[in-house]
Amino acid sequence: MAKHLDDGHVTLMADALGRNENAEVTVYPHYPDVDGLENLIDAKYLDDGFTTAAQDEISWGTIGNLGYISTTSMEELSASGDEDDDIAAASAAMS
């Protein structure tokens, strides 16, 4: 019913039927653009390159006296992909 939205942020759940599915149909189409942008920022702007954490989904560096943070995903931030592990990985990266 919700697949026409093609959005992984939309979830339909039917606990009694054992169903829990999101409405994502296609993979986010802009990952190559995001990767290209990060490569450009790393090569042309950052003082000492990126430091990465959380499965390389959270990166940071400096541009002069400015801090730059890039968060390319809000899930699968840990090797297990478990939500509690992802939260711990994000917290560690932000520390």
C-alpha positions as CSV (number, residue, x, y, z in Angstrom):
1,M,0.0,0.0,0.0
2,A,2.8,2.4,0.8
3,K,5.4,1.2,-1.7
4,H,4.4,4.0,-4.1
5,L,5.9,6.5,-1.6
6,D,9.3,4.8,-2.1
7,D,10.5,6.0,1.3
8,G,12.3,3.9,3.8
9,H,11.2,6.3,6.5
10,V,7.6,5.0,6.1
11,T,6.9,1.7,7.9
12,L,3.7,-0.4,8.1
13,M,3.5,-2.9,10.9
14,A,1.0,-5.7,11.6
15,D,2.2,-7.4,14.7
16,A,-0.6,-10.0,14.6
17,L,0.6,-11.0,11.2
18,G,4.3,-10.8,12.0
19,R,4.8,-8.1,9.3
20,N,7.0,-5.0,9.6
21,E,8.1,-3.5,6.3
22,N,9.2,-0.2,5.2
23,A,8.1,1.5,1.9
24,E,11.6,1.7,0.3
25,V,11.6,0.4,-3.2
26,T,14.9,1.8,-4.6
27,V,18.1,2.5,-2.8
28,Y,18.7,6.2,-2.1
29,P,19.9,7.4,-5.5
30,H,22.2,10.2,-4.3
31,Y,24.9,8.1,-2.5
32,P,27.4,8.6,-5.4
33,D,26.8,12.3,-5.2
34,V,27.3,12.4,-1.5
35,D,30.6,10.4,-1.9
36,G,31.8,12.7,-4.6
37,L,31.0,15.8,-2.4
38,E,32.9,14.3,0.6
39,N,35.9,13.5,-1.6
40,L,35.9,17.1,-2.9
41,I,35.7,18.5,0.6
42,D,38.4,16.2,1.8
43,A,40.7,17.1,-1.1
44,K,40.2,20.8,-1.4
45,Y,39.0,22.2,1.9
46,L,39.9,20.2,5.0
47,D,43.1,21.0,6.8
48,D,44.1,17.4,7.6
49,G,41.5,15.2,5.9
50,F,38.5,13.4,7.5
51,T,38.5,11.4,10.7
52,T,35.8,8.8,10.4
53,A,33.8,6.6,12.8
54,A,30.5,4.6,12.9
55,Q,31.2,2.4,9.8
56,D,32.5,5.5,8.0
57,E,29.0,7.1,8.1
58,I,30.1,10.0,10.5
59,S,33.2,12.0,9.4
60,W,34.7,15.2,10.7
61,G,37.6,17.6,10.1
62,T,38.5,21.3,10.3
63,I,38.6,24.1,7.8
64,G,40.7,26.8,9.5
65,N,38.9,27.5,12.8
66,L,35.7,25.9,11.7
67,G,34.6,22.3,12.4
68,Y,33.0,20.3,9.6
69,I,30.8,17.2,10.4
70,S,29.3,14.9,7.8
71,T,26.7,12.3,8.7
72,T,25.8,10.2,5.6
73,S,23.5,7.8,7.3
74,M,21.5,7.4,10.5
75,E,21.4,3.6,10.5
76,E,23.9,0.7,10.2
77,L,26.4,2.7,12.2
78,S,27.7,-0.4,13.8
79,A,28.9,-3.7,12.5
80,S,25.8,-5.5,13.9
81,G,23.3,-3.0,12.6
82,D,21.4,-3.4,15.8
83,E,19.7,-0.2,16.9
84,D,21.3,-0.1,20.4
85,D,24.7,-0.8,18.9
86,D,24.1,2.0,16.3
87,I,23.2,4.4,19.0
88,A,26.4,3.5,20.9
89,A,28.5,4.0,17.8
90,A,26.9,7.4,17.1
91,S,27.5,8.5,20.7
92,A,31.1,7.3,20.5
93,A,31.7,9.2,17.3
94,M,30.2,12.4,18.6
95,S,32.3,12.1,21.8
